[in-house]
Amino acid sequence: MIIDGKKIAAEVIGQLKTRPKPDKFFGAVLVGEDPASVNFLKQKEKVAKELGIEFRLYQLSTGLATDDLRAEIGRLSRPKNCGGFIVQLPLPEKINRHYVLNAIPREKDPDCLSEAALGAFYTERGAVVPPSVATVQEILQRLRAESPSDVVETASEAGFAGNRLRELKAVMIGAGFLIGKPVGFWLQNKVAELVVLDAGVKDIHSKLADADIVISGAGHAHLFGPEDLKPGAVVIDFGFNRNANGKIVGDFNNDMGHGTWDMDIDYTPTPGGTGPILVAKLFENFYELNRAD
């Protein structure tokens, strides 16, 4: 089954529309003109417009040094009417990413990328969780809700319909800053077994054969396919890359053209899978950070 990220995102955004709208602006910094980053920011700006949130994009020069960039981000995020601020990644290689991200105040960090926000998440004291974690939570909750509780035929149904996540094995491909580390941390006490693999590990395909859940953020085009998985597996694919033809693809090869498969696998497609949910969860965090208690 295809997990329709666009549909899920639309429902999350629809729920936000029923909540009191924050009267503060959402700020974003783009360093340089990376086409992929520009596209991601356009998606965020589109959602902001749909919600009636003011979206301010600040495009800065790649010539800025780390100290200057940090100071500028601190200045731009400081106003009282700024309710959330993000820095679009990746940054130029010469920039100290962590030092720059730490300029964002914790209470204005819907991406949870500053050390203060991440520290609060890792100690379970944060008001919000990283959008990648929230995306995994949303998908797993929906799989539990949509699977028939009286029929247990596959691993996904047994795990999610029966709410027995602790009986399942999860494999996390990649331990990166944005996806692997926060998602792996959240999963480690939720499943029976968690295996974290580097994308370049030898015989990676054989290590997926008994996984109930595979979450991938490696960014390696078509790193694995349905032939590597068992029936009933769930694939949550955060990977983003382009193949030789320039087509956007994920880590999971769901292209029927590479071979016929009719296995019972739930998976997020690329594009249209985790991406839209990530953006929706980013704005859900923005609302949560600006909630009037």
N, C-alpha and C positions, 0 to 999 in steps of 0.2 A: 504494500500500500504506500502510495506517495503521501508524505506528510506535507500538507499545503501550508507553507509558511506565510504566504500572502493572506490566506483566509484567517489564519490564527492572528496575524498582526492586525488585520482589520477589526477583529473582535476585541483585541486588547485596546486599540485606539477608540473603538466605540464605547468601551467601558470608561475610558478617560473622559470622554465627552460628557458623561453624566456627572462628573465630579466638578467641584468648584475650580475654575481656571486660575492658575497663578497669575498675578498681575506683574510679574517680573520677566525680563528678557532672558533668552537662551543665547549665550555667546559661544563662538567657535573660532579657533585659530587654524589657519592653513599656512604652512611654511612652504613656499614654492608653488609649483603648478602641476604636481603629479596628477595625471589624468584619472587614475583610480581613486585617489583621495578626493578630487573634485566631484566625481560621480557619487561617492559615498555621502559627501556633504550635501549634495543636491537632494538625495533621498531624505536626509534629516531635515533639510529646509522644507521639503514638501510636507512632511508630517507636521512640522511646526505650524505651517500655514493652515493645514486642515484642522488643527486644534485651536487656531487663533492665537498662537504664541508668537511673540516678536522674536525673530531669529536674526542675530547680528553676526555676520561673518567678517573676520579680520584676516586679510591676506598679508603675510609678512615675508620679507626677503630671506632667501637662503644665505645671504651674506652675514646675517646676525650671528654674533658669538653667543655661546651658551649663557653667559651672565646677562647680556643684553636681552636675549629672548626671554629669559626667566623674569627679568624686571618688567618687560612689556606685558607678559601674561599676568603678572601680579597687578599691574596697573589696570588692565582691561577687565579683570575679574573682580576688582575691588568695589565698584559702585554698589550701593545698597539695593538698587533696582535690578541687579544681576542675580538671577535665581539659580543659574547653572552655567557651567563653563567647561568646554572640552578642547583638547588639542588633538587635531587629526593626525594619526600616525600613519606611516612612519615619518620620523624626523630625519634630517640629513645626518649622515654617519658621524660628522664631527661634533654633533650636539650630544651633551650628556642628558639622555632622555629622563632619567629619574629626577635629576636636579631641576629640570624645567617643569616637569609635571607636579612637583612638590610646591610650586607657586600657586596652584589652585587650592583654595580653601576647602577643607573637608566637607563643609556644609553646602558647597556649590559644585561638588564633584559627582555628577550622575554616572560617569564612566567608571568610577572607583579605581582610578589609576594612580593617584597620589599615595605616598607611603602612609599618610594618616588615614585615608579611606580604606586602603587595603589592610592596614593593621587592625582597624575596627572590624572589618569583615572576618579576618582570620581569628580574631578573639571573640567573634559573635556579638559584637557591640555596635555594629553598624546599622544605620537607619535603612540602608539599601544594600543590595548585593550586586556584584559585577553583572552587566547585561548578559554576558556569556553564561553565567550560572543561572540567571533568571530564565534564559532561553531554554536551557536543559530542563529546568524545573517545569516550565510550562508544557513542553512537549511530553515529558513523562507523565505528568498529571492528566493530560488529555488522552494519552494512550490507555491509561487506567480507566478513564471514564468511558471511552468509546469501545473498549473490548467487552464482549459478553461475559458477565460474571458467572454464568452457569455453564459455560463451555470452556474447558482448559485443554486446548489442543496444541498450542505453540508456546515457546519460551516467553514470548512477549505477553501473551494472554495470561499465562501462569503467573508471571511476575507483576503485571500491572493491574489486571482485573482483580487478582487476589491480594493486591497491595503487598506483595512479598518481595519488594525490591532487595531486601537483605539476603535473599536466596540466590541472587543472580550474580554472574560474573561480568564485570565491565572492563573494557580495554580502552585506554586513552592513548591516542597516537599523537605524540608531540607534547612537550611540557613548557610551551611558550608562555610569555608574560601575559598575553591577552586571553588565551583560551585554556591551555593545558594546566597551568598552575592553579588558577582559581577553581576551575571545574573539577580537577583532580582532588583538590582539598575538600570541596563540598561532597564529592562522591565517596571519599575514603571510609566514612562512617555510615554510609547508606547502603552499601552493597556487600555481598559475601566476600568478594575478591575483586581487587582493583589492580590491574596491570598497566603500567605506564611504559610505552615504547617510544623510542626515537624513530623517526621516519626512516632512518638509514640502517636500522637494525637488520642483521642477517636473518633470512627466512621469516620475514614479517608476516607473510601470508599464512604460514602454518600456525602462527601464534594467535590468529583470529578465529580458528576453526571452532573453538568451543565457547566463544564469547556470546553472551546474551545481548549485550549492549556494546556498540563500538562508537566512540566519540572521537572525531578526528579534526585536528587543526594544524595539520602539517603543511598545507599549501603545496602539495606535490600532486600535479595533475594525474588523476586516475591511478592512485597509489594502490588501490585494491578494488576488488569487484565482488559480485554476488557469489561467484564460484569459491571464494575464500571463506564464506560464512555458512552457518548452519541455518536450517529453516526456523523461522520465528525470530531471527535476530533483528535488532533495531539499530539503525545507523543514523547518527546525528552528525552531519558533515558541516564543519565550519571552513573547510578548505576553499581557497579561491585562487585560481590560476587560469592561464590560457593555454590551449593545446596548440599544435603546430599550425592549425588553420585559423588561429586567433579567436576561437570560440571559448567563452567563459565556462570553465568546468570545475568540479570539486575534486576532493581526494577519492571519493567513491565513484566508480565507473558504472553509472546506471544506464549507459547507452546500450539499448537493445541491439544496436548494429554490431557490437563487438562479440556477440554470441547470444543465442536464444536462452532466456532464463525465465522461469515462471515460479521461482521460489517464493515462499511466504515471508517476505522481508519488508519491514516498515522503514522508510528512509526519507531523508530530506533531500530534495533535488538542488542542484546549483546551476543557475540562479533560482530564486524563488523559494528557498528553504529557510535556513537559519537567518539569512541577511535581514529580511523584513521584520522578523521577530526581534532581532537585536536592536533595531532602530525603535520599535514600539516599546521595548523594555527600557531603553535609554530615556524615553519621555515619561514612562511610568515612574522611573526614578526621579526625574525632574519634578513631577507632581508630588511625589512622596517627600522630597526634600523641602518643598514649599507648602506642605500641608499645614493648614491652620488648626492647631489643636484646641 
